[in-house]
Amino acid sequence: MKTRFFLVQFIMIFILISCTKNENDKIDDGITFRYYDLETDNTPTLVYYNEILGYDSVKHAFVLNELAWNKFNRKVTQTDFYHFPFPDFIIEIVLNNNLVYRVGYVPLYSSTAHFDRILFKLQEPNIVSIQLEPPIEMFKGEDLRNDQRLIERLKKDNKLINLEN
């Protein structure tokens, strides 16, 4: 009798454990920012869709919640041994686990110009501004900042906004 009781308990515990909902199953649905590591091709997610409060399609700027902003800002502005930010920090703008475009962070001290890159700049409070490599008139790449797939998803979720100023 005891053996049967323990066997039933074991089966019930196994069923309960296997039926738990995995919160990470759909965590990358929507628009995410991923860090692109040039050396390893590793792309861990830095900002999840639920951390993006909105996007201004005219100013090409994402607004993040405070926690995501602080985490993202710390990662981007990490410094090397000489206290300089790592040059050419690259993030991927991803929609539903599909790469839409890559964006580079070029520190202020950098003098490189490529005319085909999309860059990002950190702005207070909690704004990630997506810009074309200056001067804009000389930009030769494809401008994917307002990719239709991104805009449709943002519109669907009421995340298209207008930033003042």
C-alpha positions, 0 to 999 in steps of 0.5 A: 500500500505504501509503495502504491502511495509513493508511486502515485505521489511520484507520478503526480510530482512528475506531471506537475513539474513537466506542466510548468509554463516556460516564461522564456518560450516567447520572450524574443517575440516582437522587437529585441536588441541583441549584442552582436559579438564580431569574434564569436557571432554570439547574439545575446538579447540585451533589450526585450520587446516588453522593455520597449515603451515606444518608437518615434518613426520620425525621430527614429528613436526607441524609448526604453523602460528605466531598468532596460535603459540602465542595463543597456547603457551600462553594457554599451559604455563599458570601458577597456583597460584605458577607460575608453568605450569599446569601439564599434559596439554593434547591436542587432534589431531583431523582429520575432527572432529574425534579423532586420538590421545591425546598428553600430555605436561609434564613440565620440572620439572615433573619426571613422566614416563609412557612409553605409552604416546605421548608428545608434546614440544614447540620449537621456532620458531612456532613448536610443536614437537610430541615425544614419552615418553622417553626413546623411546626404552621403549615406549609401546603404539601405535605410531600414530604420522604418522597416515596414515589418517593424512599423506594423508590429509597433502599430499593432501594439500601440507602441508608435509614439511622437517624442516632443522636442 
